[in-house]
Amino acid sequence: MTDLTLYSMPSSGNSYKVRLLLALLGRPYAHVPIETDTPELAEAKAAGHLPLGKLPALHLGCGTILSESNAILWYLGADTAWMPEGALAQARMLGWMFFEQNRHEPVVAVRASLATYPHLAGEATPERMATLLEEGHRILGLMEAGLDGQDWFCGAAPTLADIALYAYTHTAGTRGGYDMGRFARLTRWCARMAALPGYVGLLDGG
Ligand SMILES: N[C@@H](CCC(=O)N[C@@H](CS)C(=O)NCC(=O)O)C(=O)O
């Protein structure tokens, strides 16, 4: 029995973040997988299952529905080892999580989406893809610098920031066409993430 129902998109990094944290925490949940550009997505929106019109959405047993992947991570991560203690450490973690949504996802995830989803192919003009490639390498370079002298983004232990950043970084090469060979620390960090007990991959059980 579980009180959590997750509406999530199997192919999406934002949804994957939540599935990954739930797996790492060993928390059971009911899963409603809904893929992009499907009648099921329109139905879920019409039925009010996605209050902000996007996946993921986490339905709590009490009737509350949480939207926004990083807010859901915050809720699930509270009082666990994934949430560092103290306002300063939490602010540093949130800094990376806002960076992920404001700077990383709109570039790295968007390039991967344009390259992957057939219904977006028309938007993948050579000019746009080139701009996203250059900007994405710059963003990934900022992350590479963030790992200077430490294994995880907030220091000696993984936090919610690592989960948020991992979602679209680990497929940046394979889906987005980024040259991950330039980023040795990021490559090692991705391997550390994948070795965590309870880890599930993007397409595992989505
Ligand atoms: N900032 C949101 C972004 C959510 C989002 O854009 N979800 C996409 C999939 S990655 C979606 O639901 N797309 C379906 C649609 O727009 O109709 C989050 O982090 O949860």
The ligand as a Tripos MOL2 file, in Angstrom:
@<TRIPOS>MOLECULE
LIG
   20    19     1     0     0
SMALL
NO_CHARGES

@<TRIPOS>ATOM
      1 N1          9.6220   23.0560  -14.5250 N.3       1 LIG1
      2 C1          8.8140   21.8800  -14.6740 C.3       1 LIG1
      3 C2          8.8490   21.4650  -16.1250 C.3       1 LIG1
      4 C3          7.8710   20.3300  -16.4010 C.3       1 LIG1
      5 C4          7.7780   20.0430  -17.8790 C.2       1 LIG1
      6 O1          8.1200   20.8630  -18.7500 O.2       1 LIG1
      7 N2          7.2650   18.8560  -18.1920 N.am      1 LIG1
      8 C5          7.1340   18.4650  -19.5650 C.3       1 LIG1
      9 C6          7.9260   17.2010  -19.8120 C.3       1 LIG1
     10 S1          9.6360   17.4770  -19.4670 S.3       1 LIG1
     11 C7          5.6770   18.2360  -19.8870 C.2       1 LIG1
     12 O2          4.8720   17.9490  -19.0150 O.2       1 LIG1
     13 N3          5.3030   18.3390  -21.1770 N.am      1 LIG1
     14 C8          3.9730   18.0850  -21.6180 C.3       1 LIG1
     15 C9          3.2760   19.3000  -22.1220 C.2       1 LIG1
     16 O3          3.8380   20.3980  -22.0570 O.co2     1 LIG1
     17 O4          2.1480   19.1570  -22.6060 O.co2     1 LIG1
     18 C10         9.3240   20.7710  -13.7530 C.2       1 LIG1
     19 O5         10.5210   20.7580  -13.4470 O.co2     1 LIG1
     20 O6          8.5240   19.9220  -13.3150 O.co2     1 LIG1
@<TRIPOS>BOND
     1     1     2 1
     2     2     3 1
     3     2    18 1
     4     3     4 1
     5     4     5 1
     6     5     6 2
     7     5     7 1
     8     7     8 1
     9     8     9 1
    10     8    11 1
    11     9    10 1
    12    11    12 2
    13    11    13 1
    14    13    14 1
    15    14    15 1
    16    15    16 2
    17    15    17 1
    18    18    19 2
    19    18    20 1
@<TRIPOS>SUBSTRUCTURE
     1 LIG1         1 GROUP 0 **** ****
